[in-house]
Amino acid sequence: MGDQAEYLDDRALVEACLKGRREAQLALYDRFAPRMMGICLRYTGNQADAEEVLQEGFISIFTHLHQFRFACPLEGWMRKIIVRMAVNYIRRKKWVMYGDGFPEESHEVRPATNGESAMERDLIQLILQMPKGYRTIFNLYVVEGYSHREIAELLGIDEGTSRSQFARARHWLHTRLSTDWAKVESPHRQEDWPATRSDSIQKP
C-alpha cells in the first residue's frame, strides 16, 4: 500500500510504469482492472471470455503505454484499447453472424457492483442476455458512441448491416422492457447512465 500511495496522480503512475517499476505496473492494473473488466463482460457476456479479453487488453496497454501523451484521460485511452481488444476477440471467435437472426445463447450474469444505479444494473443485465451479435453492435453504438460507419469499419461489415442489426437489437431490448422502463426513453436516463448514447436508441 505504501508503494502505491505515491501514484495518486496518473502522470506519476504512467512515468513509473515506463521506467519498469513493477509496483507501479501493479498499481495501474489494480486501479483500472475492475472497470475494464466491466467493459469486457459487457461485450463477451461471460467471465471466462472477459478475463481473456482483459488479459489481452492489458498486454496491449503496457505495450503501447509509451505512446500515451496525456492528451486525454488515461482511463479513456485504456478504454479504447479494451473495446478494440473485445471487438477483435469477437471477430476472431466468429461470434457475429450477420444473418436475419441470431441464436439465443446461454450467459453468465455478473454480480451488481457498488456505484451502479438500479436502472443501470438492470440494463446491463439485459445487455448481457442479448445474442452476441446484437450485443456487440448495441455496445459499440449506444454505449461507446461509435457511428454506424465506424462500427462497419471495426467489424468489417457494411454500414447498412450495422444499422439493420442495431434495429433488431433495439427491438429485442424493447420487447423485454417492462412498463417501468419507460424512463429509459426519458431525459432522466442521462443521469443514471451518463456514459451512454441511450438517446440514440430511438434512431438507428
N, C-alpha and C positions, 0 to 999 in steps of 0.2 A: 504493500500500500504506500509506503514511504517513497519508493522509487517513482510511482505513478502520480504522486501528488504534484510533481513539478511539471506535468504535462497537461495542466488545465487549459492551456492555450493550444489550439490546433496547429499553429505555426511551429511552436516548440516541439510538439509531438512529431510532426512530419520531418522536421530537420533532424531530430534524434533518430528517427527510423532510417533516414537516408545515410546516417553515419554508422548504421549497422548495429545500433544498440538494441539488444534482444528485448529488454524490458519495455522499451518504447514500442516495439512492434507488437508485443503482447498487450500493451495498454491500448493501442489503436484497435486491435481486434476486440478486446473486451468492451471498449466504448461503443463500437458501431455494429458488432455482430448481431445482437438481438434485433435491431431494427432492420438490418439487411436480411436476416432470417425471415422476418415477416414478409418481406417482398418475395423472397424465394418461395415461400409457402403459398403465396397468393397466385403465383404462376404455375407451380407444379402440383399443388393440391395434396401433397403427402410429405411426410417427414424425411423419408429416405432420399427421395429425389431432391428435396430442398437442401438437405445437407450437402449433397454432391455439388449442386449449383453454388452454394455458399463457399465451399472449399475452392472451386474453380475461380469464383469471383475474387476471393481474397488473394489468390495466387496472382491474378491479373492486376489487382490493386497494388500489391507490393512490387510487382514487376514494372509497373508504369508510374509509380509514385514520384519518380524524378521529373515527370512531365507536368505535375500539378504546379500551377503558378499562382494559386490563391486569387484567381480572378473570379471565383465563385466559392460558395461554401464547400468545405471538404466533404461533408455528408452528401451534398447534391452531386458532386463529382463521382463519389463512390457509388451512389445510387444508379447513375447512368451505366456504370460498368456492370453492376449486378444485374440490371434489367437486360443488358445486352447478353450477358452470360446465360440468363434464363431463356432468352429467345433462341440463342444458339443451341442450347441444350434441347429445347423443344423441337427445333428443326432437325437436330441430329437423331433424336428419338423417333422422328416422323410421327409425332402425335397429332399434328394438324393436317387433316384431310379435308380439303375444301370442296366437298360434295354438297348434296342437297340437305344432308342431315348428319348429325354426329351421334355415335352410340353413347348411351349413358355410361358412366364409369363409377367404380367404387372410389371412395375418397376418405381421407382421414380429416377429422375436424380438430383444428388446433385449439388449445385452451385459450380462454379470454386473458388478455393482459391488462395491467393497470394503465390508465391513461386513455383507454378507448371508451367512447360513449357506447351506450347500449345499442343505439341505432347503427353505429359503425361496426360493432361486433356482429350484429345480425346481418348486415350487408356483406361483410367479409365471409361469413358462413355460407351465404347464398352463392357468392362468387366461387368459393371452394367446391360447391356442388355442381357448378357448370361443367358441361362437357369440355374437354381440353381445348378444342378449337375456339369455342365461344369465349372461354375464359381468357385465352391469350389475347384476342383482339379487344375484348372488353377492357382488360387491364391496360393495354397499350393506349387505347383511345380515351377512355374515361379517367383512369387513374393517373397515367403518366403524361397525358396531354399530347400524344403524337397525333399528327394528321393522318388521314387515310392514305395519302401519298407516301408519307414516311413509313407507315406500317407496311405498305406494299413493298417498299424497298427492303425493309428489315426481313420480311418473311419470304421474299421472292415470289410475290403474287401480284395479280392485277389490282389496281385501286378499286375497281368495281366489286371485286371479290371481297375486299376488306369491308366495303360499305354494306354489302348484302349479308355478310356473316355477322357484322355488328347489329344489323336489323334483326337477325334471328336471335342473337344473344339478348337484345333488348326485349324481344317478345318472350323469350324463355324466362327472363327475370321478372317481367311484369305479371306473367301468369302465376308466379309464386309469391307475389307480394300480397299481404292482407290489406284490408281497407285502412288499417293503421299506418301502412307505409305510404299513404298519400302524401305525407310530409316530405318524402324523398323528392317529390316533384316541386316542392316549395322552396323559396329562398332560404328557409331555415337550415336546409341540408348543408349549406356552405359553412355554417357554424359548427356542424357536427363533423364534417369531413372536408376541411378547407383545402386539402391537397389534391382533391379530385376534380374532374370535369363533369360532375353529375348533371350539371345544367345541359350538357350535350346529349344526354340520354334521349331527349325528345327529337334530336335532329341527326340521324346517321349520315 
